Amino acid sequence: MASPSDVALIDDFLDTLLTESGLVTHTLEGYRRDLEVFARYLRARGLQGARRLDITGFLAAEVMAGRRPRTGARRLSALRRFYRYLLAQGAISEDPTEGVEGPRLGISLPRSLSEEEVERLLAAPGDRTPEAQRDRAMLEVLYATGLRVSELVALRLSEIDGQAGIVRIVGKGGRERLVPLGDEAQVVLAAYLRDARPVFLKGVPATAVFLTRRGGPMTRQAFWGNIKRYAAKAGVETPLSPHTMRHAFATHLINHGADLRVVQLLLGHADLSTTQIYTHVARERLRAVHARHHPRG
């Protein structure tokens, strides 16, 4: 348990961040947890008495406890921000995080489905019921556009241009992008809008494209549950995440020769370096194919 004086310092720091930076609650709570962990490590010395050796010793202890490098990097980032705040406030005369190097982070490759796995997943819902038509349309649109699941469930009718075959998305940071749907997704989506969606409406207007039986918009949680159910039905054993289809969209485009900047625009990434991770995914897949099929692989 952190001492009352340390808790007061942390509270003041977080209050300042909230006022000046407008950080969201879960980010502030993450800072609090990391700082309290460090305060417990310091024990009687207190946060204001920390030295550079304490920082490096704390990071080493985290490694010995089996913490992942990303956790250590996040905690060091919280400590840097905290001690720069104390230095600016005149509460300390020297920043103990100065010159401390964080743990090396390897490239974390997103998990992606093979094209054959995607085909099985897309076919899993079928089209015999309105729910099946809706779920297939959602999966087709997700794979065709690379939308985030949150963007998919928030999609409105006014954001679909059926004649042009594009969707208009306002993503993170208010950035707008236009994404082509592709022929197959257009056909499946049009069938859902014509045949299944009116069943869910029950005569009550709605702006959301994808609806539940109650006429409300589909939620991220419900759709994620559907994806896992269809993956099991299709025999897809690759571990899934809510971004799996987005990763597959990007990886398969690059595998087929798409320009990295085009993929960046389609995904709505502000920075090209974020998109470059998919070139590593493509390389890893090529290496795996080579190792499996080449006589000297």
C-alpha positions in Angstrom: 0.0 0.0 0.0 1.4 3.4 -1.0 1.9 5.9 1.9 -0.6 8.8 2.3 2.0 11.3 1.1 2.7 9.2 -2.1 -1.1 8.9 -2.7 -1.4 12.7 -2.5 1.4 13.2 -5.0 -0.2 10.7 -7.4 -3.6 12.3 -7.0 -2.1 15.8 -7.7 -0.3 14.4 -10.8 -3.4 12.7 -12.2 -5.6 15.8 -11.5 -3.1 17.9 -13.5 -3.1 15.4 -16.4 -6.9 15.3 -16.4 -7.1 19.1 -16.5 -4.3 19.8 -19.0 -4.3 16.8 -21.2 -7.9 15.5 -21.0 -6.7 11.9 -20.8 -9.4 9.3 -20.6 -10.2 7.5 -17.3 -8.7 4.2 -18.1 -5.4 5.8 -19.1 -5.3 7.8 -15.8 -6.1 4.6 -13.8 -3.3 2.8 -15.6 -0.9 5.6 -14.5 -2.2 5.3 -10.9 -1.6 1.5 -10.8 1.9 1.7 -12.2 2.9 4.5 -9.8 1.4 2.7 -6.8 3.3 -0.5 -7.8 6.6 1.6 -7.8 5.7 3.3 -4.5 5.2 -0.2 -2.9 8.6 -1.2 -4.3 10.2 1.9 -2.7 8.5 1.3 0.6 9.7 3.9 3.3 11.8 6.0 0.9 8.7 7.4 -0.8 8.3 8.6 -4.4 10.1 11.9 -3.9 13.2 10.1 -2.6 13.6 7.8 -5.7 17.0 7.6 -7.3 18.1 6.4 -10.7 19.2 3.1 -9.1 15.7 2.6 -7.8 14.2 2.9 -11.2 16.6 0.4 -12.8 16.3 -1.9 -9.8 12.5 -1.7 -10.1 12.6 -2.6 -13.8 14.9 -5.5 -13.2 12.6 -6.8 -10.5 9.7 -6.6 -12.9 11.7 -8.8 -15.4 12.6 -11.3 -12.6 8.9 -11.5 -11.7 8.1 -12.5 -15.2 6.5 -9.3 -16.4 6.4 -8.8 -20.2 8.7 -6.2 -21.7 5.7 -4.2 -22.8 4.6 -3.9 -19.2 8.0 -2.6 -18.1 8.0 -0.1 -21.0 4.6 1.2 -20.0 5.6 1.5 -16.3 8.8 3.4 -17.2 6.7 5.7 -19.4 4.4 6.5 -16.5 7.4 7.1 -14.2 9.0 9.4 -16.7 5.9 11.5 -17.0 5.4 11.6 -13.2 8.9 12.7 -12.4 9.0 15.3 -15.1 5.9 16.7 -13.5 7.5 16.7 -10.0 10.6 18.4 -11.5 8.5 21.1 -13.1 6.7 21.6 -9.8 10.0 22.0 -8.0 9.2 19.0 -5.8 12.5 17.3 -6.8 15.8 18.7 -8.1 16.7 15.8 -10.4 14.7 13.4 -12.6 15.6 9.8 -11.6 14.3 8.5 -14.9 16.8 10.6 -16.9 19.0 8.3 -19.0 17.2 5.1 -18.0 16.6 2.8 -21.0 13.4 0.9 -21.3 13.2 -2.9 -22.1 13.7 -3.8 -25.7 10.4 -4.5 -27.4 10.3 -7.0 -30.3 7.8 -6.5 -33.1 4.4 -7.7 -32.0 2.9 -9.3 -35.1 -0.9 -9.2 -35.3 -2.5 -12.6 -35.8 -4.0 -13.0 -39.2 -6.1 -15.7 -40.9 -5.1 -17.4 -44.1 -7.3 -16.7 -47.1 -8.7 -20.2 -46.9 -9.6 -19.7 -43.3 -11.3 -16.4 -44.1 -13.4 -18.1 -46.9 -14.6 -20.7 -44.4 -15.4 -18.1 -41.8 -17.4 -16.0 -44.3 -19.4 -19.0 -45.4 -20.2 -20.2 -41.8 -23.3 -18.1 -41.2 -25.2 -19.3 -44.3 -28.2 -17.3 -45.4 -31.3 -19.3 -44.1 -32.4 -16.8 -41.4 -32.4 -13.0 -41.1 -29.8 -13.4 -38.4 -27.6 -15.5 -40.7 -28.0 -12.9 -43.5 -27.0 -10.1 -41.1 -24.0 -11.9 -39.7 -22.7 -12.9 -43.1 -23.1 -9.3 -44.3 -21.2 -8.0 -41.3 -18.4 -10.5 -41.9 -18.2 -9.7 -45.6 -18.2 -5.9 -45.0 -15.6 -6.3 -42.3 -13.2 -8.3 -44.5 -13.9 -6.2 -47.6 -13.2 -2.9 -45.9 -10.9 -3.5 -42.9 -13.1 -1.5 -40.6 -12.7 -1.7 -36.9 -15.5 -3.7 -35.2 -16.5 -0.5 -33.4 -16.8 1.3 -36.8 -18.8 -1.6 -38.3 -21.5 -1.7 -35.6 -21.7 2.1 -35.7 -22.2 2.2 -39.5 -25.3 4.1 -40.6 -27.4 3.9 -43.7 -26.4 7.4 -44.7 -22.7 6.3 -44.8 -23.3 3.7 -47.5 -23.3 4.6 -51.1 -24.6 1.5 -52.8 -24.3 2.9 -56.4 -20.6 3.8 -55.9 -20.0 0.8 -53.8 -18.2 2.7 -51.0 -18.7 3.4 -47.3 -17.8 6.6 -45.5 -16.1 6.2 -42.2 -15.3 8.7 -39.5 -12.6 7.0 -37.5 -10.2 7.8 -34.7 -9.4 11.5 -34.3 -12.3 12.4 -36.5 -10.5 11.4 -39.7 -12.8 10.6 -42.5 -12.0 7.9 -45.1 -13.9 6.4 -48.1 -13.4 2.6 -48.4 -14.6 0.5 -51.4 -16.9 -2.4 -50.5 -16.0 -4.9 -53.3 -18.4 -6.9 -55.4 -19.2 -9.8 -53.1 -19.7 -7.6 -50.0 -22.0 -5.3 -52.1 -24.2 -8.3 -53.1 -24.4 -9.8 -49.6 -25.1 -6.4 -48.0 -27.8 -5.5 -50.5 -29.5 -8.8 -49.8 -29.4 -8.2 -46.1 -30.8 -4.6 -46.5 -33.6 -5.8 -48.8 -34.6 -9.1 -47.0 -33.4 -9.3 -43.4 -33.2 -5.7 -42.1 -36.9 -5.0 -42.5 -37.6 -8.0 -40.3 -35.6 -6.4 -37.5 -37.1 -3.0 -37.9 -40.7 -4.0 -36.9 -42.0 -0.8 -38.5 -39.8 1.5 -36.3 -37.2 3.6 -38.2 -33.5 3.1 -37.3 -30.3 4.7 -38.7 -27.9 1.8 -37.9 -27.2 -0.6 -40.7 -26.9 -3.8 -38.6 -29.7 -4.4 -36.1 -30.7 -7.0 -33.5 -34.0 -8.8 -33.2 -35.2 -6.0 -30.9 -34.5 -3.4 -33.6 -31.5 -1.8 -31.8 -28.0 -1.6 -33.2 -25.7 -4.6 -32.9 -23.1 -4.3 -30.1 -19.4 -5.0 -30.3 -19.7 -7.6 -27.6 -22.6 -9.5 -29.4 -20.8 -9.4 -32.7 -17.5 -10.7 -31.2 -19.5 -13.6 -29.7 -20.9 -14.3 -33.1 -17.4 -14.3 -34.7 -16.1 -16.9 -32.2 -19.2 -19.1 -32.7 -18.8 -19.0 -36.5 -15.0 -19.6 -36.2 -15.7 -22.8 -34.2 -18.3 -23.9 -36.8 -15.8 -23.3 -39.6 -13.0 -25.1 -37.9 -10.8 -22.0 -37.7 -8.2 -22.8 -35.0 -6.1 -19.6 -35.3 -6.7 -17.5 -32.1 -9.0 -14.7 -32.8 -9.3 -11.1 -31.6 -11.9 -8.4 -32.5 -9.3 -7.0 -35.0 -8.6 -10.4 -36.7 -10.5 -9.6 -39.9 -9.0 -6.1 -40.0 -5.5 -7.7 -39.8 -6.5 -10.3 -42.5 -7.8 -7.5 -44.8 -4.5 -5.6 -44.6 -2.2 -8.6 -44.7 -3.9 -10.1 -47.8 -3.9 -6.8 -49.6 -0.1 -6.6 -49.1 0.4 -10.2 -50.0 -1.3 -9.4 -53.3 0.9 -6.4 -54.0 -1.1 -3.5 -52.7 0.9 -0.3 -52.0 1.6 0.3 -48.3 0.2 3.9 -48.5 -3.0 2.7 -50.1 -3.4 0.3 -47.2 -2.7 3.1 -44.8 -5.5 5.2 -46.2 -7.9 2.3 -46.2 -7.2 1.5 -42.6 -7.3 5.1 -41.5 -3.8 5.0 -39.9 -2.4 8.5 -39.2 1.1 7.2 -39.4 2.6 5.0 -42.1 4.8 3.2 -39.5 1.6 1.8 -37.9 0.7 0.2 -41.3 4.2 -1.2 -41.8 3.6 -4.0 -39.3 1.7 -5.8 -42.0 4.8 -6.0 -44.2 6.4 -8.0 -41.4 3.3 -10.3 -41.2 3.6 -10.9 -45.0 7.3 -11.7 -44.7 6.7 -14.1 -41.8 4.1 -15.9 -43.9 6.5 -16.1 -46.9 9.2 -17.6 -44.6 6.7 -20.2 -43.3 5.7 -21.2 -46.8 9.4 -21.4 -47.9 10.3 -23.5 -44.8 7.4 -25.9 -45.4 7.8 -26.4 -49.2 11.5 -25.8 -50.1 13.7 -28.9 -50.1 16.3 -27.0 -48.0 13.8 -24.9 -46.1 
